[in-house]
């Protein structure tokens, strides 16, 4: 499996440059690091530690501004894997609500999905556009491997259990033909019709699959109102319920099983 650790990590700190500098300095001290800041950015020293088998390292961050606060672009240098882990340690020491995760934290809380640490939030944020928003989140399985399903206002992502590996699926909403919700004893399921072929996610928690499917439908309706029409074979067309136990989430499709529009 190929692991993709980015050469650079972009943070959006929800505060001005003075507050961002204070937060970085505090987080560095909490981890036993040393931080220095200037008008252009940060230099964080990672001291050598025999006990932790950690060589000396340096992290450099360039400061900029964004619509939401202060942007810090960290350079992972030549030892990207080690630097990435150091940056995750630094980020984990920030107070809650001080780094922008595009709505991932709120969507996870709404779904009742609990992640171990901030690695999942960082992996999702790293792959999103600056103004992209997370609408719904679920945690399930693809081929018996843990996965995270993330619906944004532009895409549907299915991330592997190893979050730094290439995703199972990264599809723009306009390329998805349908998202179908199903239910089994093991949990909710989603069948996602997107090139190059359908993806099947199982073992989603109660309500997680429904929130993603319903969120997809609503976002497709928003997009349909923004453009004259969808091309044939993409979201916006209606479909019929079949006998497989699946229910289409496309606008206008009504399930005879429960009488509600999905």
The 8 nearest C-alpha neighbors of each residue, nearest first, counted from 0:
[[1, 2, 164, 165, 161, 3, 163, 159],
 [2, 0, 164, 3, 165, 163, 4, 161],
 [3, 1, 164, 163, 4, 0, 165, 161],
 [2, 4, 163, 164, 5, 1, 165, 162],
 [3, 5, 163, 2, 80, 6, 79, 83],
 [6, 4, 7, 3, 8, 79, 75, 83],
 [5, 7, 75, 79, 74, 4, 76, 8],
 [6, 8, 74, 5, 73, 75, 9, 72],
 [9, 7, 73, 72, 10, 5, 74, 6],
 [8, 10, 72, 71, 73, 7, 11, 70],
 [11, 9, 71, 70, 12, 72, 8, 98],
 [10, 12, 70, 99, 98, 69, 13, 68],
 [11, 13, 98, 69, 14, 97, 68, 10],
 [14, 12, 68, 97, 98, 67, 11, 69],
 [13, 15, 68, 12, 18, 69, 19, 16],
 [14, 16, 18, 17, 69, 68, 19, 13],
 [17, 15, 19, 18, 69, 20, 14, 62],
 [18, 16, 20, 19, 15, 21, 14, 22],
 [17, 19, 21, 15, 20, 16, 14, 22],
 [20, 18, 16, 22, 17, 21, 15, 23],
 [21, 19, 17, 23, 18, 22, 16, 24],
 [20, 22, 18, 24, 19, 23, 25, 17],
 [23, 21, 19, 25, 24, 20, 26, 18],
 [24, 22, 26, 20, 25, 21, 27, 19],
 [23, 25, 27, 21, 22, 34, 26, 20],
 [24, 26, 22, 28, 27, 23, 21, 29],
 [27, 25, 92, 29, 23, 28, 24, 89],
 [26, 28, 32, 24, 30, 25, 29, 33],
 [29, 27, 31, 25, 30, 32, 26, 33],
 [28, 30, 26, 27, 31, 25, 92, 32],
 [31, 29, 27, 28, 32, 26, 89, 88],
 [30, 32, 28, 29, 27, 33, 45, 46],
 [33, 31, 27, 45, 28, 30, 44, 46],
 [34, 32, 44, 43, 27, 28, 45, 31],
 [35, 33, 43, 24, 42, 27, 44, 32],
 [36, 34, 42, 41, 43, 33, 37, 24],
 [35, 37, 41, 40, 42, 20, 34, 38],
 [38, 36, 40, 39, 41, 35, 42, 20],
 [37, 39, 40, 36, 62, 41, 16, 61],
 [40, 38, 37, 62, 61, 41, 36, 63],
 [39, 41, 61, 62, 60, 37, 36, 38],
 [42, 40, 36, 60, 59, 35, 37, 43],
 [41, 43, 59, 35, 58, 34, 36, 44],
 [44, 42, 34, 58, 33, 57, 35, 41],
 [43, 45, 57, 33, 32, 46, 56, 34],
 [44, 46, 56, 32, 55, 57, 43, 47],
 [47, 45, 55, 44, 48, 32, 56, 54],
 [46, 48, 55, 54, 53, 45, 49, 56],
 [47, 49, 53, 51, 50, 52, 46, 54],
 [50, 48, 52, 51, 53, 47, 54, 46],
 [49, 51, 48, 52, 53, 47, 54, 46],
 [50, 52, 53, 48, 49, 47, 54, 46],
 [53, 51, 49, 50, 48, 54, 47, 55],
 [52, 54, 48, 51, 47, 49, 55, 50],
 [55, 53, 47, 56, 48, 52, 46, 49],
 [54, 56, 47, 46, 45, 53, 57, 44],
 [55, 57, 45, 44, 54, 46, 58, 47],
 [58, 56, 44, 43, 45, 59, 42, 55],
 [57, 59, 43, 42, 44, 74, 60, 75],
 [60, 58, 42, 41, 73, 74, 43, 57],
 [59, 61, 73, 41, 72, 40, 71, 74],
 [60, 62, 40, 72, 71, 39, 73, 41],
 [63, 61, 71, 40, 39, 70, 60, 72],
 [64, 62, 70, 69, 71, 61, 65, 72],
 [65, 63, 69, 70, 68, 66, 62, 67],
 [64, 66, 68, 67, 69, 70, 63, 11],
 [65, 67, 68, 64, 69, 130, 129, 70],
 [68, 66, 65, 13, 69, 11, 12, 14],
 [69, 67, 13, 14, 65, 12, 15, 66],
 [70, 68, 64, 12, 15, 11, 16, 65],
 [69, 71, 11, 63, 64, 10, 62, 65],
 [72, 70, 62, 10, 61, 60, 9, 73],
 [73, 71, 9, 61, 60, 8, 10, 70],
 [74, 72, 60, 8, 7, 59, 9, 71],
 [73, 75, 7, 76, 59, 60, 6, 72],
 [74, 76, 79, 82, 6, 7, 83, 73],
 [77, 75, 74, 78, 79, 6, 82, 58],
 [76, 78, 79, 75, 6, 82, 80, 74],
 [79, 77, 76, 80, 81, 82, 75, 83],
 [78, 80, 75, 82, 77, 81, 76, 83],
 [81, 79, 83, 82, 78, 4, 84, 75],
 [80, 82, 84, 83, 79, 78, 85, 75],
 [83, 81, 85, 79, 75, 84, 80, 86],
 [84, 82, 86, 80, 81, 85, 79, 87],
 [83, 85, 87, 81, 86, 82, 88, 80],
 [86, 84, 82, 88, 87, 83, 89, 81],
 [87, 85, 89, 83, 88, 84, 90, 82],
 [86, 88, 90, 84, 89, 85, 91, 83],
 [89, 87, 85, 91, 86, 90, 84, 92],
 [88, 90, 86, 87, 92, 91, 26, 27],
 [91, 89, 87, 92, 88, 93, 86, 26],
 [90, 92, 88, 93, 89, 87, 117, 116],
 [93, 91, 26, 90, 89, 94, 88, 29],
 [92, 94, 90, 91, 26, 95, 22, 97],
 [95, 93, 97, 96, 92, 91, 22, 98],
 [96, 94, 97, 93, 98, 92, 91, 104],
 [95, 97, 98, 94, 99, 13, 93, 104],
 [96, 98, 13, 95, 12, 94, 99, 93],
 [99, 97, 12, 11, 13, 96, 100, 10],
 [98, 100, 11, 101, 12, 13, 97, 96],
 [99, 101, 103, 124, 102, 120, 98, 104],
 [102, 100, 132, 103, 99, 133, 131, 124],
 [101, 103, 133, 105, 104, 100, 132, 106],
 [104, 102, 106, 100, 133, 105, 101, 107],
 [105, 103, 107, 102, 106, 108, 100, 120],
 [104, 106, 108, 102, 107, 103, 109, 133],
 [107, 105, 109, 103, 135, 108, 104, 136],
 [108, 106, 112, 110, 104, 109, 105, 136],
 [107, 109, 111, 105, 110, 106, 112, 104],
 [108, 110, 106, 107, 111, 105, 112, 135],
 [111, 109, 107, 112, 108, 207, 106, 136],
 [110, 112, 108, 109, 107, 113, 207, 106],
 [113, 111, 107, 110, 108, 114, 137, 138],
 [114, 112, 111, 115, 107, 108, 110, 116],
 [113, 115, 116, 112, 119, 117, 118, 107],
 [116, 114, 113, 117, 118, 119, 120, 112],
 [117, 115, 118, 114, 91, 119, 120, 113],
 [116, 118, 120, 119, 121, 91, 115, 114],
 [119, 117, 121, 120, 116, 122, 87, 115],
 [120, 118, 122, 121, 117, 123, 162, 114],
 [119, 121, 117, 123, 118, 122, 124, 100],
 [120, 122, 124, 118, 123, 119, 125, 117],
 [123, 121, 119, 125, 120, 124, 118, 162],
 [124, 122, 120, 121, 125, 126, 119, 127],
 [125, 123, 121, 127, 126, 100, 122, 120],
 [126, 124, 122, 123, 127, 121, 9, 8],
 [125, 127, 124, 123, 122, 128, 121, 129],
 [128, 126, 124, 125, 131, 129, 123, 130],
 [127, 129, 131, 130, 126, 124, 125, 132],
 [130, 128, 131, 127, 101, 132, 124, 65],
 [129, 131, 128, 132, 101, 127, 66, 67],
 [132, 130, 128, 129, 127, 152, 101, 151],
 [133, 131, 101, 151, 152, 102, 134, 130],
 [132, 134, 151, 102, 103, 101, 150, 135],
 [133, 135, 151, 150, 106, 132, 152, 214],
 [136, 134, 150, 106, 211, 133, 149, 210],
 [137, 135, 149, 148, 107, 106, 150, 110],
 [138, 136, 148, 207, 147, 203, 139, 149],
 [137, 139, 147, 203, 146, 148, 112, 204],
 [140, 138, 203, 202, 146, 201, 145, 147],
 [141, 139, 145, 144, 146, 201, 143, 200],
 [140, 142, 200, 144, 143, 146, 145, 201],
 [141, 143, 144, 140, 200, 199, 201, 145],
 [144, 142, 140, 141, 145, 201, 139, 146],
 [145, 143, 140, 141, 142, 146, 160, 159],
 [146, 144, 140, 160, 139, 141, 159, 143],
 [145, 147, 159, 160, 140, 139, 158, 138],
 [146, 148, 138, 158, 157, 137, 139, 149],
 [149, 147, 157, 137, 136, 156, 138, 158],
 [150, 148, 136, 156, 155, 135, 157, 151],
 [149, 151, 155, 135, 134, 133, 154, 211],
 [152, 150, 133, 134, 154, 153, 132, 155],
 [151, 153, 132, 154, 131, 134, 133, 218],
 [154, 152, 151, 172, 171, 131, 155, 150],
 [155, 153, 171, 172, 151, 170, 150, 152],
 [154, 156, 150, 170, 149, 169, 151, 171],
 [157, 155, 169, 149, 168, 148, 158, 154],
 [156, 158, 148, 168, 167, 147, 166, 149],
 [159, 157, 166, 147, 146, 167, 156, 162],
 [160, 158, 146, 161, 162, 166, 167, 145],
 [159, 161, 145, 146, 162, 144, 158, 147],
 [162, 160, 159, 163, 164, 158, 2, 146],
 [161, 163, 164, 159, 160, 122, 158, 119],
 [162, 164, 3, 2, 161, 4, 165, 122],
 [163, 165, 2, 162, 3, 161, 1, 166],
 [164, 166, 163, 167, 3, 2, 1, 159],
 [167, 165, 158, 168, 159, 157, 164, 169],
 [166, 168, 157, 158, 159, 165, 169, 156],
 [167, 169, 157, 166, 156, 170, 158, 155],
 [168, 170, 156, 155, 166, 157, 154, 171],
 [171, 169, 155, 154, 168, 172, 156, 174],
 [170, 172, 154, 173, 174, 153, 155, 169],
 [173, 171, 154, 175, 174, 153, 170, 155],
 [172, 174, 171, 175, 233, 234, 219, 176],
 [175, 173, 172, 171, 233, 193, 176, 170],
 [176, 174, 193, 172, 173, 177, 192, 233],
 [175, 177, 233, 192, 234, 193, 232, 174],
 [178, 176, 192, 175, 191, 179, 249, 234],
 [177, 179, 191, 190, 248, 212, 192, 247],
 [180, 178, 247, 190, 246, 189, 248, 245],
 [179, 181, 189, 246, 188, 245, 212, 208],
 [180, 182, 188, 245, 187, 189, 244, 179],
 [183, 181, 187, 188, 186, 184, 180, 185],
 [184, 182, 186, 185, 187, 181, 188, 202],
 [183, 185, 186, 182, 187, 202, 188, 201],
 [184, 186, 183, 202, 187, 201, 203, 182],
 [187, 185, 202, 183, 203, 184, 204, 182],
 [186, 188, 182, 203, 208, 181, 202, 183],
 [187, 189, 201, 181, 200, 182, 180, 203],
 [190, 188, 180, 200, 179, 199, 191, 181],
 [189, 191, 199, 179, 198, 178, 200, 192],
 [192, 190, 178, 198, 197, 193, 177, 189],
 [191, 193, 197, 177, 176, 175, 178, 190],
 [192, 194, 175, 197, 196, 191, 176, 195],
 [195, 193, 196, 192, 197, 174, 175, 170],
 [194, 196, 193, 197, 192, 198, 168, 170],
 [197, 195, 194, 193, 192, 198, 191, 199],
 [196, 198, 192, 191, 193, 190, 199, 194],
 [199, 197, 191, 190, 196, 192, 200, 193],
 [198, 200, 190, 189, 191, 141, 201, 197],
 [199, 201, 189, 141, 188, 140, 139, 190],
 [200, 202, 188, 140, 203, 139, 187, 141],
 [203, 201, 186, 139, 185, 140, 187, 188],
 [204, 202, 139, 187, 186, 201, 138, 207],
 [203, 205, 207, 186, 206, 187, 202, 138],
 [206, 204, 207, 187, 186, 203, 208, 209],
 [205, 207, 209, 208, 210, 204, 110, 187],
 [208, 206, 137, 210, 204, 209, 205, 110],
 [207, 209, 211, 210, 206, 187, 212, 203],
 [208, 210, 206, 212, 207, 211, 213, 180],
 [211, 209, 213, 207, 208, 212, 214, 206],
 [210, 212, 214, 208, 209, 135, 213, 215],
 [213, 211, 209, 215, 214, 210, 248, 178],
 [214, 212, 216, 210, 215, 211, 209, 217],
 [215, 213, 211, 217, 216, 212, 210, 218],
 [214, 216, 212, 218, 213, 217, 211, 219],
 [217, 215, 213, 219, 214, 218, 249, 248],
 [218, 216, 220, 214, 219, 215, 213, 221],
 [217, 219, 221, 215, 220, 216, 214, 222],
 [220, 218, 222, 216, 221, 217, 215, 223],
 [219, 221, 223, 217, 218, 222, 216, 224],
 [222, 220, 218, 224, 219, 223, 217, 225],
 [221, 223, 225, 219, 224, 220, 218, 226],
 [222, 224, 220, 225, 226, 221, 219, 228],
 [225, 223, 221, 222, 226, 220, 227, 228],
 [224, 226, 222, 223, 221, 227, 228, 220],
 [225, 227, 223, 228, 224, 222, 229, 221],
 [228, 226, 225, 223, 229, 224, 222, 230],
 [229, 227, 226, 223, 230, 235, 224, 225],
 [228, 230, 235, 233, 231, 234, 223, 227],
 [231, 229, 233, 232, 228, 234, 235, 236],
 [232, 230, 233, 229, 236, 234, 235, 228],
 [231, 233, 176, 230, 234, 236, 229, 235],
 [232, 234, 176, 231, 174, 175, 173, 230],
 [235, 233, 176, 236, 173, 219, 175, 177],
 [234, 236, 229, 233, 250, 237, 249, 223],
 [237, 235, 234, 238, 233, 249, 232, 250],
 [238, 236, 249, 252, 251, 250, 235, 239],
 [237, 239, 252, 236, 247, 240, 249, 251],
 [240, 238, 241, 252, 237, 247, 253, 246],
 [239, 241, 246, 254, 247, 238, 242, 245],
 [240, 242, 243, 239, 245, 244, 246, 247],
 [241, 243, 244, 240, 245, 246, 239, 256],
 [244, 242, 245, 241, 240, 246, 181, 179],
 [243, 245, 242, 181, 246, 241, 182, 240],
 [246, 244, 181, 243, 179, 180, 247, 241],
 [247, 245, 179, 180, 240, 254, 248, 244],
 [246, 248, 179, 249, 178, 240, 252, 245],
 [249, 247, 261, 179, 178, 216, 212, 250],
 [250, 248, 247, 216, 237, 252, 251, 177],
 [251, 249, 252, 216, 237, 248, 235, 220],
 [250, 252, 237, 253, 249, 260, 261, 238],
 [253, 251, 250, 237, 249, 260, 238, 261],
 [254, 252, 260, 259, 261, 251, 255, 258],
 [253, 255, 256, 258, 257, 259, 260, 246],
 [256, 254, 258, 257, 253, 240, 259, 260],
 [255, 257, 254, 258, 259, 253, 246, 244],
 [256, 258, 259, 255, 254, 253, 260, 261],
 [259, 257, 255, 254, 256, 253, 260, 261],
 [260, 258, 257, 253, 254, 261, 255, 256],
 [259, 261, 253, 252, 254, 251, 258, 250],
 [260, 248, 259, 253, 252, 213, 247, 249]]
